[in-house]
Amino acid sequence: MKKILLLSLAFLMLVTACEQEDFFELKRPPESPWLSLYEFERAPIGGYSLLFHGGWGVKFDYYNLYKNAIGDDAAWSTPGDAAWGWYRDTENEKDWLSQMFRDAYRVVASVNDALAFVEEYDGNPFPKITAEDKTKNLDRIIGELYFLRGFSYYMVMTTFGNAYVPGGPNNDQRLPLRLERSSSYEEASSSRLGTTEEMWNQILSDFQQAYDMLPERFASGMHPSYEAGRANKFAAAAMLSRTYFAMGNYDEAGEFAGFVIDQNNGDYDLSEDPIEAFNKSSFARGKEVIMYSPDWDETYGGTNLHASCFTHLFQSNPCNWTATHMDYTTLQRIGWMPDPKNDTTITIVARRDKRFQQVLAVREPNNVPEDERIEGRFYEPRAYMQWRSILGNKYFRGPKIQYTNTVILRLAEMYLTRSICLFKAGDKQGAADDLNVVRKRAWDETVAGVSYEASDSYVTSNNITEQMIGDERLIELFMEGDRIDYLRGLKVDVPSYESERGVPELTPYTDNSFMWPIPVANEQDLNGAYN
């Protein structure tokens, strides 16, 4: 509890400081705001707070919500809703995304301020600290600052920005690129717009700086709050892998994914069941979890409540407003239902999968008469859901329910990233080996009646395909905001969800329908660069 109190108090101090009358202008007192190394810990903690903390206002929630909205893997159990913006309604500004944009740039501003403070003192604003403190705390804090700026820019680029086109001009200018502290409103309100090339290269640079400076794990002598799920070298490597993948550089993406997999000295593995990543309400983490938001503290914590829009539960009960479920054509393609709108039998392919058992949920349709309903099953309360559906079920799963930690990065993604990268490089055996690690972890031999290695699901260099890897990733990372970034990273046309949504069967990954509008009130009306 002491560690969480320290972290939470620092959250409150920085967030209060950020509530300025002017959005752009970060005001500072005449003297340094960080009078000691211990106080400087507030700088990254505030960034974590703005992105990952806040109950109904978690910006990471908003990010995932709208990333889930435009993939081909999700169908929607609600009618069109202009406020939430399903059906790739990217022509209209969304309030929640505007808030995410605002706070992502607040993190950028606070990081720029902190890095300028360090630079003013030639890299060491606290010259009396020990060599151990410099390495374990000051350098680590600076590494976290770079990580947070990179993560903020990654969020806004994958939500509001153009996809990177390998070999293309990448010269569109949509988002502000701010790398220095603004000393006045005039300076901040005229910040230039970075090109797509510049934005993605800056994200790479920030994560590389974080990778170079961050420790691999918590150690004695570090600030106690650092033990609570914050970014380390492996988190930075995971984000470098994501960023290189987004840019179509699969060799580098695979290399950094491989670093996380092979060099973590046993810190992360896939030895536990899938649910173990999502059911922690304490300092503990699942063995595959690389980074998480520590939401367990009952005074200052609280999980990402808006996740209820894309998961089965709200706290301890099935949620009455959940909007997402797995697309029906997807269910048929992966072999989980023979004909999802006619024969909705759950096949052995689904039933033997631990992810189906543990981190997904089945909802029965609303149109089943009361006297035909089966006890123990959940029937959708809303009349417009007419078919059996499968939903994500990855939130509120710990013993403290709404105080369950939120996963940010985990190891299964790295295996699947390296698998597709190896496949593209022509190493089909390596790709099959990585894919088999993920598939075997999800295999229930008792239900299947046969070991994974002896089954027809075992992958070899002779039968592996790109779609096989992509479908496995879709299942593994369902409702984690991954699908659209994966397809845009592959540089392939994006399939439509259901035909009744009124979108083309295939949409180019560079299409504007995957870019949400730049918020007017937060940016376009204030930044002269848009004029």
C-alpha positions in Angstrom: 0.0 0.0 0.0 2.9 2.4 0.8 4.2 2.1 -2.7 0.8 2.8 -4.3 0.3 5.8 -2.0 3.6 7.2 -3.1 2.8 6.6 -6.8 -0.8 8.0 -6.4 0.2 11.1 -4.5 2.7 11.9 -7.3 0.0 11.3 -9.9 -2.2 13.9 -8.1 0.6 16.4 -7.8 1.4 16.3 -11.5 -2.1 16.1 -12.8 -3.1 19.1 -10.7 -0.1 21.0 -12.1 -1.2 20.2 -15.6 -4.7 21.8 -15.2 -3.6 25.1 -16.6 -5.9 27.7 -18.1 -4.0 27.5 -21.4 -3.7 24.0 -22.9 -0.4 24.6 -24.6 1.5 26.6 -22.0 3.2 24.6 -19.3 3.9 27.1 -16.5 6.7 26.6 -14.0 7.6 28.3 -10.8 10.7 30.5 -10.7 12.8 27.8 -9.0 13.1 24.2 -10.2 9.9 22.2 -9.6 12.1 19.1 -8.8 14.3 19.9 -5.8 15.5 16.4 -5.4 15.9 13.2 -7.3 13.1 11.7 -5.2 10.8 14.6 -6.4 11.9 14.1 -10.0 10.2 10.7 -9.9 7.0 12.7 -10.3 7.9 13.5 -13.9 7.3 10.0 -15.4 4.6 9.1 -12.8 2.5 12.0 -14.0 2.7 10.7 -17.6 1.6 7.2 -16.6 -1.3 8.8 -14.7 -2.5 10.8 -17.7 -2.4 7.8 -20.1 -3.4 4.8 -17.9 -5.2 6.0 -14.8 -8.6 7.5 -14.1 -11.5 5.1 -13.9 -14.0 6.4 -16.6 -11.4 8.7 -18.0 -8.5 6.3 -18.9 -7.0 7.5 -22.2 -5.6 4.0 -23.0 -9.2 2.8 -22.8 -10.3 5.4 -25.3 -7.4 4.4 -27.6 -8.3 0.7 -27.5 -12.0 1.4 -27.9 -11.6 3.3 -31.2 -8.8 1.0 -32.5 -11.2 -1.9 -32.0 -13.9 0.0 -33.8 -12.2 0.0 -37.2 -10.7 -3.5 -37.5 -12.3 -6.3 -39.4 -12.4 -8.7 -36.4 -15.2 -6.9 -34.5 -18.9 -6.8 -35.1 -21.2 -4.5 -33.2 -24.3 -5.4 -31.1 -25.5 -1.8 -31.1 -27.1 0.2 -33.8 -25.2 3.2 -35.3 -24.1 5.6 -32.6 -22.7 8.9 -33.7 -21.3 9.7 -30.3 -19.3 6.5 -30.0 -18.5 6.3 -33.7 -18.7 2.7 -34.6 -18.6 1.6 -38.3 -15.4 3.4 -39.1 -17.2 6.7 -38.6 -14.0 8.6 -38.9 -15.5 11.6 -40.6 -16.8 13.0 -37.3 -14.8 14.1 -34.3 -15.3 12.0 -31.1 -15.2 13.5 -27.7 -13.4 10.6 -26.1 -10.7 10.7 -28.8 -10.3 14.4 -28.4 -9.6 13.8 -24.7 -7.1 11.2 -25.6 -5.4 13.6 -28.0 -5.3 16.3 -25.4 -3.7 14.2 -22.7 -1.3 12.5 -25.0 0.1 16.0 -25.9 0.0 16.9 -22.2 2.3 14.0 -21.6 4.5 15.2 -24.5 4.6 18.7 -22.9 5.5 17.4 -19.5 8.2 15.2 -20.9 9.7 18.0 -22.9 9.7 20.2 -19.8 11.5 17.5 -17.8 14.0 16.7 -20.5 14.8 20.5 -20.8 15.3 20.6 -17.1 17.9 17.8 -17.4 19.6 19.4 -20.3 19.9 22.7 -18.5 22.2 20.9 -16.0 24.2 19.0 -18.6 22.5 15.8 -18.0 22.7 15.7 -14.2 20.6 18.2 -12.3 21.4 16.5 -9.0 25.2 16.4 -8.9 25.4 15.2 -5.3 23.7 11.9 -5.9 25.7 8.7 -5.9 26.8 6.8 -9.0 24.3 4.1 -8.1 21.5 6.7 -7.8 22.4 8.1 -11.2 22.2 4.8 -12.9 19.3 3.2 -11.0 17.1 6.3 -10.7 18.1 9.4 -12.7 19.0 7.5 -15.9 16.0 5.3 -15.5 13.7 8.2 -15.1 15.0 9.9 -18.2 14.5 6.6 -20.0 10.9 6.4 -18.9 10.4 10.0 -20.1 11.5 9.0 -23.6 9.3 5.9 -23.4 6.2 8.0 -22.4 6.8 10.5 -25.2 7.3 7.7 -27.7 4.1 6.0 -26.4 2.1 9.2 -26.6 3.2 9.9 -30.2 2.6 6.2 -31.1 -1.0 6.5 -29.8 -1.8 9.7 -31.7 0.0 8.5 -34.9 -1.9 5.2 -35.1 -5.2 6.9 -34.3 -5.0 10.2 -36.2 -2.0 9.8 -38.5 -1.2 8.4 -41.9 0.0 4.9 -42.3 3.7 4.7 -43.1 4.3 3.6 -46.7 7.7 1.9 -47.2 9.6 3.6 -50.0 6.8 6.3 -50.2 7.1 10.0 -49.7 5.4 10.0 -46.3 5.3 13.7 -46.5 1.7 14.3 -45.2 1.5 16.7 -42.3 -1.3 16.0 -39.8 0.1 16.1 -36.3 2.2 18.6 -34.3 5.7 17.5 -33.6 6.8 19.1 -30.3 10.2 18.2 -28.9 11.1 21.3 -26.9 9.5 23.1 -23.9 7.2 25.9 -25.0 8.0 29.1 -23.1 4.9 31.0 -24.2 1.4 30.5 -25.6 2.5 32.1 -28.9 5.4 29.6 -29.2 3.2 26.6 -28.4 0.3 27.7 -30.6 2.6 27.8 -33.7 4.3 24.4 -33.3 5.0 22.9 -36.7 3.3 19.8 -38.1 5.6 16.9 -38.6 5.6 14.8 -41.7 4.6 11.1 -41.5 8.3 10.3 -42.0 9.4 12.6 -39.2 6.7 11.5 -36.8 7.5 7.8 -37.1 11.2 8.4 -37.0 10.7 10.4 -33.8 8.8 7.5 -32.2 11.7 5.2 -33.1 14.2 7.6 -31.6 12.3 8.0 -28.4 11.9 4.2 -27.9 15.5 3.7 -28.8 16.6 6.2 -26.2 14.3 4.4 -23.7 15.8 1.0 -24.7 19.3 2.3 -24.2 18.6 3.9 -20.8 16.1 1.7 -19.0 17.0 -1.2 -16.8 15.8 -4.7 -17.6 14.0 -5.1 -14.3 13.4 -3.5 -10.8 16.3 -3.7 -8.4 17.1 -2.7 -4.9 18.0 0.9 -4.6 15.4 2.1 -7.2 12.4 4.2 -6.2 9.8 1.7 -4.8 7.0 2.7 -7.2 9.1 1.6 -10.2 8.3 -2.0 -9.3 4.6 -1.5 -10.1 4.4 -2.4 -13.7 6.3 0.5 -15.3 8.3 0.5 -18.5 11.6 -1.3 -18.6 14.1 -2.2 -21.4 11.8 -5.1 -22.5 8.8 -2.8 -22.8 10.9 -0.4 -24.9 12.0 -3.3 -27.1 8.4 -4.4 -27.5 7.4 -0.9 -28.6 10.4 -0.7 -31.0 9.1 -4.0 -32.4 5.6 -2.5 -32.8 7.0 0.7 -34.4 9.3 -1.0 -36.9 6.4 -3.3 -37.8 4.1 -0.3 -38.4 6.8 1.1 -40.8 7.1 -2.2 -42.7 10.6 -3.0 -41.4 10.0 -6.6 -40.5 13.6 -7.5 -40.0 14.0 -5.0 -37.2 10.6 -5.7 -35.8 11.5 -9.4 -35.6 14.9 -8.6 -34.0 13.4 -6.6 -31.1 10.6 -9.1 -30.6 13.3 -11.7 -30.4 15.2 -9.7 -27.8 12.1 -9.7 -25.6 11.5 -13.4 -26.1 15.1 -14.7 -25.8 16.9 -12.3 -23.6 14.6 -11.7 -20.7 16.4 -14.3 -18.4 13.1 -16.0 -17.4 11.2 -12.9 -16.4 8.5 -13.6 -19.1 7.2 -16.8 -20.6 4.0 -18.5 -21.7 4.0 -21.2 -19.1 0.7 -20.0 -17.5 -2.9 -20.3 -18.8 -4.1 -17.2 -20.8 -6.3 -16.0 -17.9 -3.3 -15.4 -15.7 -2.4 -12.2 -17.6 -5.8 -10.7 -16.8 -6.7 -11.7 -13.2 -4.2 -9.9 -11.0 -5.5 -7.5 -8.3 -2.2 -7.1 -6.5 1.4 -6.4 -7.0 1.7 -9.7 -8.8 1.7 -10.0 -12.6 1.1 -12.8 -15.1 4.3 -14.4 -16.3 3.8 -13.1 -19.8 3.0 -9.5 -18.8 5.7 -7.1 -19.8 4.0 -3.9 -18.7 0.7 -3.2 -16.9 -1.2 -0.5 -15.1 -1.3 -1.1 -11.3 -5.0 -0.6 -10.6 -5.3 -2.7 -7.5 -5.2 0.0 -4.8 -8.8 0.4 -3.5 -8.1 4.1 -2.5 -6.4 5.4 -5.6 -6.8 2.6 -8.1 -9.7 1.3 -10.2 -9.6 -0.4 -13.5 -10.4 1.0 -17.0 -14.1 1.3 -16.8 -14.7 2.3 -20.4 -13.3 -1.2 -21.3 -16.9 -2.3 -20.6 -17.7 -1.0 -24.1 -15.6 -3.8 -25.6 -15.6 -6.6 -23.0 -18.2 -8.9 -21.5 -18.3 -7.7 -17.9 -18.8 -4.5 -16.1 -17.3 -5.1 -12.7 -18.9 -8.4 -11.5 -21.9 -8.6 -13.9 -22.4 -9.0 -17.6 -22.4 -5.5 -19.1 -25.7 -4.2 -20.5 -24.0 -1.8 -22.9 -21.2 -3.8 -24.4 -21.0 -3.0 -28.0 -18.5 -5.4 -29.5 -18.3 -9.1 -30.3 -16.3 -11.2 -32.8 -17.3 -10.7 -36.4 -19.5 -13.5 -37.7 -17.5 -14.0 -40.9 -14.4 -14.3 -38.7 -16.0 -16.9 -36.5 -16.7 -19.0 -39.6 -13.2 -18.5 -41.0 -11.4 -19.6 -37.8 -13.7 -22.6 -37.6 -15.5 -21.7 -34.3 -19.0 -21.8 -35.7 -20.1 -23.6 -38.9 -22.6 -20.9 -40.0 -22.9 -18.2 -37.4 -26.3 -16.9 -38.5 -27.8 -20.4 -39.0 -25.8 -23.1 -37.3 -24.3 -21.5 -34.2 -22.8 -24.7 -32.8 -19.6 -24.1 -30.9 -17.1 -26.4 -32.6 -14.4 -28.5 -31.1 -11.9 -26.0 -32.5 -13.2 -23.4 -30.1 -14.0 -25.6 -27.2 -10.4 -27.0 -27.0 -9.0 -23.5 -27.0 -8.2 -22.2 -23.5 -8.7 -18.6 -24.7 -12.3 -19.4 -25.7 -12.7 -21.0 -22.2 -11.0 -18.3 -20.2 -10.8 -14.9 -21.8 -13.8 -14.9 -24.1 -17.5 -15.2 -23.3 -20.6 -16.4 -25.1 -23.8 -14.5 -25.2 -27.0 -16.0 -26.4 -29.4 -14.0 -28.6 -32.2 -12.0 -27.2 -34.9 -13.6 -29.4 -34.8 -17.0 -27.6 -38.2 -17.4 -25.8 -38.1 -17.4 -22.0 -39.3 -20.9 -21.7 -36.5 -22.2 -24.0 -33.6 -20.5 -22.3 -31.0 -22.7 -20.6 -30.0 -22.0 -17.1 -26.5 -20.8 -16.6 -26.2 -19.1 -19.9 -26.3 -15.3 -20.4 -28.9 -14.0 -22.9 -28.3 -10.6 -24.4 -30.8 -8.1 -22.9 -31.1 -5.9 -26.0 -33.6 -6.8 -28.8 -31.3 -6.1 -31.7 -28.8 -8.9 -31.0 -30.3 -11.9 -32.8 -27.5 -14.4 -33.0 -25.2 -16.2 -30.6 -22.0 -14.1 -30.2 -18.6 -14.4 -28.7 -17.2 -11.4 -26.8 -13.9 -10.4 -25.3 -13.7 -11.1 -21.5 -10.3 -9.7 -20.4 -11.3 -7.0 -17.8 -12.6 -7.1 -14.2 -11.3 -10.7 -14.0 -9.2 -10.4 -10.8 -10.5 -11.1 -7.2 -10.9 -7.4 -6.6 -13.0 -7.0 -9.8 -12.8 -3.3 -10.7 -9.3 -3.1 -9.1 -7.8 -5.6 -11.6 -4.6 -4.6 -13.3 -4.8 -3.6 -16.9 -2.4 -5.3 -19.4 -0.4 -3.0 -21.7 2.2 -5.3 -23.2 2.5 -9.0 -23.1 4.7 -11.8 -24.5 2.3 -13.6 -26.8 2.2 -10.6 -29.1 6.0 -10.7 -29.4 5.9 -14.4 -30.5 3.3 -13.7 -33.1 5.2 -10.6 -34.4 8.4 -12.6 -34.7 6.5 -15.4 -36.4 5.1 -13.2 -39.2 8.4 -11.4 -39.6 10.3 -14.7 -40.0 7.6 -15.9 -42.4 8.2 -12.8 -44.6 11.9 -13.4 -44.4 11.4 -16.9 -45.8 12.2 -18.7 -42.5 9.0 -20.8 -42.4 10.4 -23.2 -39.8 11.2 -20.4 -37.4 7.8 -18.9 -38.0 6.1 -22.2 -37.3 8.1 -22.7 -34.1 7.0 -19.4 -32.7 3.4 -19.9 -33.8 3.4 -23.3 -32.1 4.5 -21.8 -28.8 1.3 -19.6 -28.7 -1.0 -22.4 -30.0 0.3 -25.0 -27.6 -0.2 -22.6 -24.6 -3.9 -22.3 -25.6 -4.4 -26.1 -26.3 -6.6 -28.0 -23.9 -5.5 -31.6 -24.3 -8.3 -33.0 -22.1 -11.0 -31.5 -24.4 -9.1 -32.2 -27.6 -8.4 -35.8 -26.6 -4.9 -35.6 -28.2 -1.7 -33.8 -27.5 -1.0 -30.6 -29.4 2.0 -32.1 -31.2 -0.1 -35.0 -32.4 -3.0 -32.9 -33.6 -3.9 -31.5 -37.0 -3.4 -28.0 -35.6 0.4 -28.5 -35.2 2.2 -26.1 -37.5 5.0 -27.2 -39.8 7.2 -25.4 -42.3 5.2 -27.1 -45.0 1.7 -26.0 -44.0 2.2 -22.6 -42.4 0.5 -19.6 -44.1 0.4 -15.9 -43.5 -3.4 -16.1 -42.8 -2.7 -18.8 -40.2 -0.5 -16.4 -38.3 -2.9 -13.5 -38.7 -5.9 -15.6 -37.5 -4.0 -16.8 -34.5 -3.0 -13.2 -33.6 -6.7 -12.1 -34.1 -7.8 -14.8 -31.5 -4.9 -14.1 -29.1 -5.2 -10.3 -29.1 -8.9 -10.0 -29.7 -10.3 -6.7 -28.2 -6.8 -5.5 -27.3 -6.7 -2.8 -30.0 -4.2 -4.7 -32.2 -6.0 -5.8 -35.3 -6.1 -2.6 -37.4 -2.5 -1.8 -36.6 -1.5 -5.3 -37.6 -3.2 -5.1 -41.0 -1.8 -1.6 -41.6 1.6 -2.8 -40.6 1.4 -5.7 -43.1 0.6 -3.1 -45.7 -2.5 -5.0 -46.9 -6.0 -4.0 -47.8 -8.3 -4.1 -44.8 -11.3 -6.4 -45.2 -14.7 -5.0 -44.3 -16.6 -6.2 -41.3 -20.2 -7.1 -42.1 -21.5 -6.0 -45.6 -24.5 -4.2 -44.0 -22.1 -1.7 -42.5 -21.9 0.0 -45.9 -18.2 -0.1 -46.4 -16.2 -1.5 -49.3 -15.3 -5.2 -49.2 -11.6 -4.2 -49.1 -10.2 -0.8 -48.1 -6.5 0.2 -48.8 -4.5 0.4 -45.6 -3.7 4.0 -46.5 -7.3 5.1 -46.6 -8.5 8.1 -44.7 -11.2 6.0 -43.0 -8.5 4.7 -40.6 -7.6 8.2 -39.5 -9.8 10.0 -37.0 -10.1 13.8 -37.4 -7.7 16.1 -35.5 -9.7 17.6 -32.6 -10.9 21.1 -33.5 -11.2 22.7 -30.1 -8.0 21.1 -28.8 -5.7 21.7 -31.7 -7.0 23.1 -35.0 -8.5 26.2 -33.5 -5.4 26.9 -31.5 -2.5 25.9 -33.6 -1.7 28.3 -36.4 0.1 25.6 -38.4 -3.3 24.3 -39.5 -4.0 27.6 -41.3 
